[in-house]
Amino acid sequence: MIFFIGIKGAGMASLACILHDIGHDVMGSDIAKHIFTEDQLHVRNIKIVPFMETHFHSGWTVVVGNAFSDDFEEVIKANQSHHVRVIRYHHFLGELMAKYNSIAVSGSHGKTTTTSLIAKMLSEHQPSGYLIGDGQGFLSADAQDLVVEACEYRHHFLAYHPQYAIITNIDWDHVDYFKTFESYVAAFESFVKTVGKHVIACGDDPLIRQLPFVTPVTYYGFDENNDIRAENVTYTEGKTHFTLYIKGHNVGEFKLSLVGDHMVLNALAAIALGCELGLELAMIQSSLIEFKGAKRRFVQDKVGDDIFIDDYAHHPTEIKMTILAAKKAFPDKNIVAIFKPHRVSRLVNFVSEFTSALDLADHVYLVNFNSIDDYEDGYTQDIHYLSDRLSQSHVIEEDHDAAMILSHHSPAVYLFMSSKDIYVLSDLLKEIKRGTH
């Protein structure tokens, strides 16, 4: 039995699915509240129990989610159990990756979408597997390739030692752990030294260009000095068209069912990897055009004349790119941004960047922190630290009154952005617009 403490965690749920698919007995513990990452666990009938209700038996492996410290009650219980192997998530994943032709998708932003793109591309080519940070994971019994979303937080990605790696960008984040910009960049400097065969990297990012690569590198982006690049990018009716250049040669037109410059970059990363692995361009193109997006990444829902977009954006750069993408996709509609932050340290350190990013929307509404892991020692600020700097913003609750306020902007694009649960407010607004509330 492989038991997961915190099985609803993004990577944990994906890993549990993978292990189930290759024949392991899997179960885990977590809170009762529904989290979107658990959906695939239910599809596989993987058992989820409350914390502290399981007796750990001899021979079990207990995988501990990285959100839980060593003094968490169930972690203590596991460590005190006889003949039970206790291992952290990232170390267990690193052991699994060593058995496959592994691909780690890293970077500050775009990891989930890029991993999802590659997963679709590879699965249509040969038996493969994927672990995505939205709760999705799959691994065929005869898989050769395994693509994994690799997070830099607390240096976890240094445990993976992939054969191939993608670096989408470097943009200081996780300031609760990486106290300085230099320490954050240093994590990526260490990461590239763990890659076995080849790195695919965004050459438009000057920080990436300075990394001490020890393997061959393929650069992608919009600039002319990249090995793989896009030109003549246009957006029409929810689709993106661009001309693809490889080593300076025009190889034809490509299409995406996604909108935004950041989505083009994600696609270029997938194309670069596909070329490195010897996949035909025609097959890569067919995979890309069929890809509709990752879970909680610019997911659209139309209700009457209104567009609802759910996005995981929680960093200023992600918010900026998401709002700009919404403006390109729906140029004739007002953009109403609803943002719920994660971690006070991120809000305080990047408040100027949050302000300028949210200013791109036509209307801004802010929801306060409400999760215990959002409040950190040494910080006393709340959402008003940001709202006081946004003259046109309003702080709202997640209730019917707030939904009524939002409804007055209709018809509009309602852009809900958060790495936290913001569905209650979105669902209330949808009920109002449908006349069911």
Secondary structure, 3 states (H helix, E strand, C coil): CEEEECCCCHHHHHHHHHHHHCCCCEEEECCCCCCHHHHHHHHCCCEEECCCCCCCCCCCEEEECCCCCCCCHHHHHHHHCCCCEEEEHHHHHHHHHCCCEEEEEECCCCHHHHHHHHHHHHHCCCCEEEECCCCCEEECCCCCEEEEECCCHHHHHHHCCCCEEEECCCCCCCCCCCCCHHHHHHHHHHHHCCCCCEEEEECCCHHHHCCCCCCCEEEEECCCCCCEEEEEEEEECCEEEEEEEECCEEEEEEEECCCCHHHHHHHHHHHHHHHHCCCCHHHHHHHHHHCCCCCCCCEEEEECCEEEEEECCCCHHHHHHHHHHHHHHCCCCEEEEEECCCCHHHHHHCHHHHHHHHCCCCEEEEECCCCHHHCCCCCCCCCHHHHCCCCCEEEECCCHHHHHHHHCCCCEEEEEECCCCCHHHHHHHHHHHHCCC
